[in-house]
Amino acid sequence: MEKRSGTYSRIYLHFVWGTKNRVAMIDDEIKGDAVKVFLSKAKDLRIEILEANGHEDHMHILLKSNSTISPSDIAKGLKGSSSHFVNHVTLKDDESRSLYWQDGFGVTSVSPSAVESVRAYIRKQKEHHRFNTLIEDYEI
């Protein structure tokens, strides 16, 4: 919950975006480094990452936002900082791979009562993709 100057907001957003051309390149190392960058960048954006996980060609992020930043600015900040870090630090010695995110993204608002179920869904990405128990509205 954010309180400032008489403004009250409790905004939960579920973002999903894929790699450019849906290239399956998100391994555990890239995912781990991307999530670390998301957490760091969240402080700059004044948002709170509640859950972040992905699978091969896309990432899911559930976050708590504030009333002063748009979903587009959030996506731009998280996508840009993570691809920059992964390309210049994680993959700096691997000229055969580079991480590029698709131009767009998916975002849906999440009611406070659904936050825990969305968190659980994001946490279990590997199982959902392995057993095809995907929730269509949560995927892009």
N, C-alpha and C positions, 0 to 999 in steps of 0.2 A: 504494500500500500504506500502511495506517495501522498504526502501532504505538503503543499507549498502555497503560500499566499491565498488560503481559502479554497484551494483546489484539491479535490480528493480523486485519486485514480487507483484502480487495481486492474491492470491490463496484462493478460497472459496471451502470448502469441506462439503459435507452432509454425516454424519455418521449415521448408524442405527445398533443397536445390541440388542439382546434379552436376556432374563433371561435364565439361564441354564434349559434345557428341556422345555422351553417356559412356565414356571410356572407363572400363572397370580397372581402376588403379588405386583405389583407397584400401590400403592394407593396414594392419594394426599400427605400424609406425606412423604413417601419414595421418591416420585417424587420431592417434594419440597427440601428435604435434598440433594438428588443427584444433582439437578440443582445448589444448593449453592456450593457444592463441585466442580462441573465442573467449575463454575465461578472462584473459588479460585485457582484451579489447573491450569487454563488457564494462570494465571499470571506467574506461575513457568515455563510453557512451552512456554511462549511468543507468545501465540495465543489469539484470541478474539472470545468468544462465542457470536454469533449473535442471536441464538434462540435455545432453548432446551425444549423438551416436550416429553411425552410418553403416552403409553396406556397399562395398565395391564401387558403386558409381553415384552415390548420393549421400547427403547428410540430413539429419533431422535435428532441430534445435527447439527446445521449449524454453521460453524466457519470460521474465516478468519485466515489463516495460514501464515507461513513465509517459506522461502526457505531453512531453516537449520534443519527442523524437518520432519521426515517421518510420513505418516499416521499411520503406525504401532506403532510408539512411542507415537503419540497422543492418539490413542485408548488405549494403555496399561496404560498410565498415568491417563486418565479419568476414565476408567473402574476400575482400581485398587484402586485409591483413593476413588471413590464413594462407592464401595462395602465395603471397610474397614470402612469408616465412618458410613455407614448405619448399618452394623453389630455390630460395637462397640459402637455406640452412639444411633442411632434411635431405633434399635431392641435389645439393650443390655439386657433388662428385659424380652424379649420374646423368650424363648428357642425353641418355635415351628416353628420359621421362621428365615431364613437367606437368604441374597441376594447374589446370584452368577450369574455372567454374562456368556453367552455362550463363547466358546473359540474364535470364529471368530467375524467378523464384516463386514458390508457393507459400502463402501465409494464410492462416486461419486464426480467428480469435478462439480462445478456450475459456469456457466458463470456470469459475473457481471450483465448482463441484466436480469438474472433469479433469482437473490438473493431474491428479494421481494416476488416472487411467492412461492419460497421454504419456506421462513419464514412464509408466510400465511398458507401454507399446514401444517407445523409443529405446528403452533399455534393452529390449529383447529383439532388436533388429535382425540379428543373425538367425535366430530361430524362426521369426516370421517369414524370412526369405527362404529358408531351408524347407519349411513345411507349408509354404504358400498360405499362411494365415494372415495375409495382409489386409489392412482396412483401407479400402480404396480411397476414402476421403483423406487419409493421412499420407498418401503417396502422390508422387507427381508423375 
